[in-house]
Structure formats: C-alpha cells, structure tokens
Amino acid sequence: MIKINYIFKLKLFSFVRSIFKKFNLHLFFYKEKNHFKDFNVNNVIDVGVAYGTDSLLKNFPKANFFLVEPNPFFFNSIDKNICKKYNAKLFKVAAGNEAGKKKFWYSEGFSSFIQREDYKLKKQIDVDIDKLDEILKNEKLDGNNLLKIDTEGYELEVLKGADSILNLTNYLMIEIRFENIKTYNPSEIINYLFNKNFVLYKIIKVNYFKNGISYMDVIFVKK
C-alpha cells in the first residue's frame, strides 16, 4: 500500500509539474527526511529566528536554545511559542561583524540588512548589532553545540563575528544564498568554514526561483 501511494503521488506530481511548466514555473518533489536523528545536541544557537526552526525544536526539545533575532515583529511569537515552551533565551539584537546601530530592512515575513532584488522592502528601522562572540560571551555552552544561521544574505558577516562560537560548534546549519540577494559567492562560505575545520555534510533543502536556485539549507560538521 505504501509503495502504491508513493507511485500515485509521483504521477500526480508529474501532472501538476507539467501544468506549471506551461507558465514557465518549476515544481520539485522530495521526501522529507530527518537529517538530525544521529546528532547529539545540548545547545542550539539560532541566528535569524523569525517564527522558529521547527526541525531543531522537534529534534532537540531538551536542548538549551539561544535565540538571536532583531526584528521586533517576531518577538511576541518567539516568547509565546518558544521561550515559554522550551529552555530558551531571546537576544533582541542582530549578529554580524561589527558593533553599534545599523539600518535594517524589515517586513512581517522577511527582514535583512540587505535589500532584495526580486522585490523592494520599504521599511527600515535601526537595530542593535554585535558580534555573536560578544552576544553569547556570558553564556554557558557546555556539551555539543549546533549553530543555525539564516540571515537572508548576511550569513558570511555573522560567521566572521563568531570565531569563538565556531570553536565551540559541532554542527552548523546555514542558509547559502544564490539569487535575489548577492553579498557573497557561495564558495566563500564553504572555503571560510573549511578553514574553520568544518566540512559539508548534507544539503537538506534547495529552494528554486524562476532564474534558478534561490538558496540552499546546508549542514556542516566539525572535522
């Protein structure tokens, strides 16, 4: 029965994709997998929280969560759905490679220091920014640590301000941009992490835009 259902889904997907192609759109199918089942994690550092990272909350419910998010739109949701349900602490600041105040583009569902190319954000606010090493310098990060970074094109700057944190990190989940926001070449992040003793473990998600790959979510592990 399971095999029949899966074959039916593939046929249905092929039919829907053929319709999408007529409008020059692309549709992709994949079976969801648990990429974290073999990871032993005591602390999760989530940079760019938004509404939260479900895969990390579900896989590591007993971990300590250190949440770094500068967009005030998400604060109530984070407090209600994460801080009150998990061992979590919210830092209302942006992570980067500098300290002070910085202009921040934001909307209800998206925010970044970088203006997008596919549509223009119209709202800006001033937010506090600091190096991740400074944000978490007084926190205990004993055991195995997982660092997640999703900052809409600002990922490399976050890494540059996280030397001490990377030394303590065992697993890294990061969004690597290809289209719409151009602040780095993807190879820069891969090379930077390789020099910090991280190797690419698995690509867990590929998001496509009309011009090609928009971004990938990738897991790196310490050598």
C-alpha positions in Angstrom: 0.0 0.0 0.0 2.8 2.4 0.9 4.5 1.8 -2.4 1.3 2.3 -4.4 0.6 5.6 -2.6 4.1 6.8 -3.3 3.8 5.9 -7.0 0.4 7.7 -7.2 2.0 10.8 -5.6 4.8 10.8 -8.2 2.3 10.5 -11.0 0.2 13.3 -9.6 3.3 15.4 -9.1 4.3 14.9 -12.7 0.9 16.0 -13.9 1.0 19.2 -11.8 4.5 20.0 -12.8 3.5 19.8 -16.5 0.9 22.5 -15.8 3.5 24.6 -14.0 5.9 24.4 -17.0 3.3 25.9 -19.3 3.7 29.1 -17.2 7.5 28.8 -17.1 7.3 27.8 -13.4 9.1 24.9 -11.7 7.8 22.5 -9.1 10.0 20.0 -7.3 9.2 16.9 -5.2 11.2 15.3 -2.4 10.5 13.0 0.6 11.1 14.8 3.9 13.8 13.2 6.0 15.1 13.7 9.5 18.7 14.9 8.9 19.4 15.4 12.6 18.5 12.0 14.1 22.1 11.0 14.7 23.2 14.3 16.2 23.7 14.7 20.0 23.0 18.4 20.8 22.9 20.1 24.1 22.7 23.7 23.0 21.1 25.3 19.9 22.2 28.8 18.8 19.6 30.1 16.3 20.6 33.3 14.5 17.7 34.7 12.5 14.9 33.0 14.4 11.7 34.5 12.8 9.0 32.1 13.9 11.4 29.4 15.0 13.1 26.5 13.3 10.7 23.6 13.6 13.2 20.8 12.8 15.5 21.9 15.6 12.7 22.4 18.2 11.3 18.9 17.3 14.6 17.1 17.3 16.2 18.7 20.4 13.3 19.6 22.7 15.5 19.3 25.8 18.3 21.4 24.5 19.1 25.0 25.6 18.1 27.5 22.9 19.9 30.8 22.4 17.8 32.9 20.1 19.2 35.9 18.2 16.6 38.0 16.4 16.5 41.8 15.8 13.1 42.0 14.1 10.5 43.2 16.7 7.7 41.8 14.6 8.7 38.3 15.8 9.3 38.9 19.5 5.8 38.1 20.7 5.7 34.9 18.7 9.1 33.8 19.9 8.2 34.5 23.5 4.8 32.6 23.3 5.8 29.6 21.2 9.4 29.1 22.1 10.6 30.8 25.3 7.5 29.6 27.3 7.8 26.0 26.0 11.5 25.3 25.8 14.7 26.2 27.7 15.2 29.3 25.6 16.6 32.8 25.9 16.0 35.6 23.4 18.6 38.2 22.4 16.9 41.1 20.7 20.0 42.0 18.6 21.4 41.3 15.2 24.6 39.3 14.8 27.3 40.5 12.4 30.9 41.5 12.3 30.5 45.0 13.9 29.0 46.6 17.0 26.6 49.5 17.3 23.4 50.5 15.4 22.6 49.6 11.8 19.8 50.2 9.4 17.6 47.1 9.0 15.1 46.3 6.2 12.0 44.5 7.5 8.5 43.3 6.8 6.1 41.0 8.6 7.6 37.9 7.0 11.1 38.9 5.9 13.9 41.0 7.2 17.6 41.6 6.4 20.4 44.2 6.3 20.4 43.5 2.5 17.8 44.9 0.1 16.3 42.2 -2.1 16.5 42.2 -5.9 13.2 40.4 -6.6 11.1 42.9 -4.6 11.9 46.1 -2.7 11.4 46.4 1.0 10.1 49.8 2.0 10.5 49.9 5.8 13.7 50.4 7.7 14.5 50.6 11.4 17.6 51.0 13.5 18.6 47.8 15.3 21.5 46.9 17.7 24.2 44.8 16.1 27.1 42.9 17.7 29.4 40.0 17.1 27.9 36.7 18.0 31.0 36.1 20.2 30.0 39.2 22.2 26.3 38.4 22.3 26.9 35.0 23.9 30.2 35.6 25.8 28.5 35.2 29.2 26.5 32.1 28.3 27.5 28.6 29.2 27.8 26.4 26.1 28.9 23.1 27.6 28.5 19.9 25.6 27.6 19.7 21.9 26.5 22.8 20.1 24.5 23.4 16.9 24.7 26.8 15.3 22.0 27.7 12.8 22.3 30.9 10.6 19.5 32.2 8.4 20.1 35.9 7.8 19.0 36.5 4.2 22.4 37.2 2.7 24.2 38.3 5.8 25.5 34.8 6.7 29.2 35.4 6.0 29.2 38.5 8.2 27.7 36.5 11.0 30.4 33.9 10.6 33.2 36.5 10.7 32.0 37.7 14.0 31.7 34.2 15.5 35.3 32.9 15.8 34.9 31.7 19.4 31.5 30.3 18.9 32.7 28.3 15.8 35.4 26.8 18.0 32.7 25.5 20.3 30.3 24.4 17.5 30.0 20.8 16.4 27.2 21.2 13.9 26.3 24.1 11.6 23.1 24.6 9.7 23.3 27.6 7.3 21.3 29.1 4.5 23.5 29.9 1.5 22.1 32.4 -1.0 22.4 32.1 -4.8 19.9 34.5 -6.2 17.9 37.7 -5.2 20.4 38.8 -2.6 24.0 39.0 -3.7 26.5 39.7 -0.9 28.9 36.7 -1.3 29.8 33.9 -3.6 28.6 30.6 -2.1 32.2 29.2 -2.4 33.3 32.0 0.0 31.2 30.5 2.8 32.3 26.9 2.0 36.0 27.9 2.0 35.6 30.0 5.1 34.1 27.1 7.0 36.6 24.7 5.7 39.4 26.9 7.1 37.5 26.8 10.4 37.6 22.9 10.3 34.1 22.4 9.0 33.1 20.1 6.1 29.9 20.0 4.1 27.8 17.1 5.5 24.5 17.4 3.7 22.3 19.6 1.6 18.9 19.4 3.3 16.8 21.9 1.2 17.0 23.5 -2.2 14.7 26.5 -2.9 14.2 27.3 -6.6 13.3 30.7 -8.1 12.4 31.4 -11.8 16.1 32.1 -12.6 17.4 29.0 -10.9 18.4 28.1 -7.3 17.5 30.8 -4.8 19.1 29.3 -1.8 20.2 26.1 -0.1 20.0 25.0 3.5 23.2 23.1 4.2 24.6 21.2 7.2 28.3 21.3 8.0 30.0 19.3 10.7 33.3 19.8 12.5 36.2 17.7 11.0 
